[in-house]
Amino acid sequence: MSSTAGATGPVSFGARLQAAVAEHGPLLAGVDPHAGLLAQWELPDSPAGLATFSRAVLDAVDGQVAAIKPQSAFYERHGSRGLAVLEELLAGARERGILTILDVKRGDIGSTIGAYAEAYLRPGAPLEADAITASPFLGAGSLDPAVDLALEHGKGVFLLALTSNPEGHGVQHAIAADGTSVALGVARHAEERGGGDGSVWGSVGLVVGATVGDAYRRLGLDAAAPSVPLLAPGFGAQGAGIAELADVFGESAGHVLVSVSRGLLAAGPSVEDLRVRAKDLQADYS
């Protein structure tokens, strides 16, 4: 799905993502080729194994999901040859019109976060993606160079807000200097910068785990950021199911990207079996 819109500038990432969800449903396919999964697929834990795995997943989810979310770490661990496979995956998805959210969780300040943004969000970059994940815990405003570049080119950024790991609670629920939770401040920043409105999603989203219980609503993130898309890991193998869409997200459930990795990838290595699993998961959450 191209970000080009002629003289009016690029179509926003939020609008493109919203259209993809409307067309395909909310399923977001995690692409996580960790060593155990490669072994399960009877593939070598090597760049060649990564390449076979990545091509099979891309073939299987084409036309089945709103977007894919490759986890960069599982490619980076193989060095430059692993990154070359990730480049191939991102380029292949772009050729097929599949949106990509690259899970890199970068977080830094000034020119450094700007350089990370150039690596992933600049059109024509070898690792170009439609959006990235980013960590705002040096201050949400520290990510503005990445957000600025994303908005300029019709790209997106997902800020970690309420993660499902137990260690996250102590930071994300903590009360900041303004008397509100850190997570709420992140949500407000996403809403302010994202450019969304009542009908179009913003291009700065939030990562909110589907296993965080009532925290998303109790801390007021739903009211503070009504236009943001929500990337929600935790579905499937991590314990969340269809009930959590309503229980955790309430009226924001329609903005949720249901991120599933192991629950989908366990159906491999058969491309046809993966396609059937993706179709079944899409039906479950649509």
Solvent accessible surface area in square Angstrom, and as a share of the most:
residue,aa,sasa,rsa
1,M,71,0.32
2,S,79,0.51
3,S,27,0.17
4,T,107,0.62
5,A,39,0.30
6,G,55,0.53
7,A,116,0.90
8,T,127,0.74
9,G,25,0.24
10,P,58,0.37
11,V,57,0.32
12,S,46,0.30
13,F,0,0.00
14,G,0,0.00
15,A,32,0.25
16,R,6,0.02
17,L,0,0.00
18,Q,53,0.24
19,A,51,0.40
20,A,2,0.02
21,V,21,0.12
22,A,92,0.71
23,E,120,0.54
24,H,54,0.24
25,G,10,0.10
26,P,18,0.12
27,L,0,0.00
28,L,0,0.00
29,A,0,0.00
30,G,1,0.01
31,V,0,0.00
32,D,26,0.13
33,P,0,0.00
34,H,55,0.25
35,A,43,0.33
36,G,47,0.45
37,L,7,0.04
38,L,0,0.00
39,A,69,0.53
40,Q,101,0.45
41,W,8,0.03
42,E,160,0.72
43,L,33,0.17
44,P,77,0.48
45,D,69,0.36
46,S,31,0.20
47,P,19,0.12
48,A,62,0.48
49,G,1,0.01
50,L,0,0.00
51,A,10,0.08
52,T,68,0.40
53,F,0,0.00
54,S,4,0.03
55,R,128,0.47
56,A,14,0.11
57,V,2,0.01
58,L,11,0.06
59,D,58,0.30
60,A,0,0.00
61,V,1,0.01
62,D,46,0.24
63,G,47,0.46
64,Q,25,0.11
65,V,6,0.03
66,A,3,0.02
67,A,0,0.00
68,I,1,0.00
69,K,18,0.08
70,P,0,0.00
71,Q,34,0.15
72,S,2,0.01
73,A,53,0.41
74,F,53,0.22
75,Y,0,0.00
76,E,64,0.29
77,R,125,0.46
78,H,38,0.17
79,G,35,0.34
80,S,92,0.59
81,R,157,0.57
82,G,0,0.00
83,L,56,0.28
84,A,55,0.42
85,V,14,0.08
86,L,1,0.00
87,E,63,0.28
88,E,78,0.35
89,L,6,0.03
90,L,1,0.00
91,A,33,0.25
92,G,15,0.14
93,A,0,0.00
94,R,107,0.39
95,E,151,0.68
96,R,106,0.39
97,G,30,0.29
98,I,13,0.07
99,L,2,0.01
100,T,4,0.02
101,I,0,0.00
102,L,0,0.00
103,D,9,0.05
104,V,12,0.07
105,K,93,0.39
106,R,55,0.20
107,G,29,0.28
108,D,41,0.21
109,I,105,0.53
110,G,44,0.42
111,S,101,0.65
112,T,61,0.35
113,I,0,0.00
114,G,18,0.17
115,A,61,0.47
116,Y,74,0.28
117,A,0,0.00
118,E,71,0.32
119,A,40,0.31
120,Y,13,0.05
121,L,0,0.00
122,R,97,0.35
123,P,61,0.39
124,G,64,0.61
125,A,3,0.03
126,P,86,0.54
127,L,28,0.14
128,E,16,0.07
129,A,2,0.01
130,D,19,0.10
131,A,0,0.00
132,I,1,0.00
133,T,3,0.02
134,A,0,0.00
135,S,26,0.17
136,P,2,0.01
137,F,69,0.29
138,L,112,0.56
139,G,38,0.36
140,A,17,0.13
141,G,39,0.38
142,S,21,0.14
143,L,1,0.00
144,D,36,0.19
145,P,49,0.31
146,A,0,0.00
147,V,1,0.00
148,D,71,0.37
149,L,24,0.12
150,A,1,0.01
151,L,64,0.32
152,E,109,0.49
153,H,48,0.22
154,G,2,0.02
155,K,6,0.02
156,G,1,0.01
157,V,0,0.00
158,F,1,0.00
159,L,0,0.00
160,L,15,0.08
161,A,0,0.00
162,L,1,0.01
163,T,28,0.16
164,S,42,0.27
165,N,69,0.35
166,P,116,0.73
167,E,126,0.57
168,G,7,0.06
169,H,107,0.48
170,G,57,0.55
171,V,78,0.45
172,Q,9,0.04
173,H,33,0.15
174,A,41,0.32
175,I,120,0.61
176,A,42,0.33
177,A,119,0.92
178,D,98,0.51
179,G,51,0.49
180,T,31,0.18
181,S,5,0.03
182,V,39,0.23
183,A,0,0.00
184,L,18,0.09
185,G,30,0.29
186,V,5,0.03
187,A,0,0.00
188,R,114,0.41
189,H,32,0.14
190,A,0,0.00
191,E,43,0.19
192,E,136,0.61
193,R,53,0.19
194,G,5,0.04
195,G,70,0.68
196,G,22,0.22
197,D,83,0.43
198,G,91,0.88
199,S,83,0.53
200,V,56,0.32
201,W,18,0.06
202,G,1,0.01
203,S,3,0.02
204,V,1,0.01
205,G,0,0.00
206,L,0,0.00
207,V,7,0.04
208,V,0,0.00
209,G,0,0.00
210,A,0,0.00
211,T,59,0.35
212,V,28,0.16
213,G,41,0.39
214,D,78,0.41
215,A,1,0.01
216,Y,2,0.01
217,R,101,0.37
218,R,142,0.52
219,L,33,0.17
220,G,23,0.22
221,L,0,0.00
222,D,40,0.21
223,A,85,0.66
224,A,25,0.20
225,A,3,0.02
226,P,85,0.53
227,S,5,0.03
228,V,2,0.01
229,P,0,0.00
230,L,1,0.00
231,L,3,0.01
232,A,0,0.00
233,P,35,0.22
234,G,2,0.02
235,F,6,0.03
236,G,37,0.36
237,A,62,0.48
238,Q,94,0.42
239,G,64,0.61
240,A,5,0.04
241,G,23,0.22
242,I,101,0.51
243,A,60,0.46
244,E,47,0.21
245,L,20,0.10
246,A,63,0.49
247,D,85,0.44
248,V,4,0.02
249,F,0,0.00
250,G,18,0.17
251,E,184,0.83
252,S,18,0.11
253,A,31,0.24
254,G,57,0.55
255,H,42,0.19
256,V,2,0.01
257,L,0,0.00
258,V,0,0.00
259,S,9,0.06
260,V,1,0.00
261,S,23,0.15
262,R,128,0.47
263,G,22,0.21
264,L,1,0.00
265,L,0,0.00
266,A,49,0.38
267,A,17,0.13
268,G,13,0.12
269,P,75,0.47
270,S,46,0.29
271,V,54,0.31
272,E,109,0.49
273,D,76,0.39
274,L,2,0.01
275,R,70,0.25
276,V,74,0.42
277,R,88,0.32
278,A,0,0.00
279,K,122,0.52
280,D,76,0.40
281,L,25,0.12
282,Q,17,0.08
283,A,74,0.58
284,D,87,0.45
285,Y,22,0.09
286,S,99,0.64
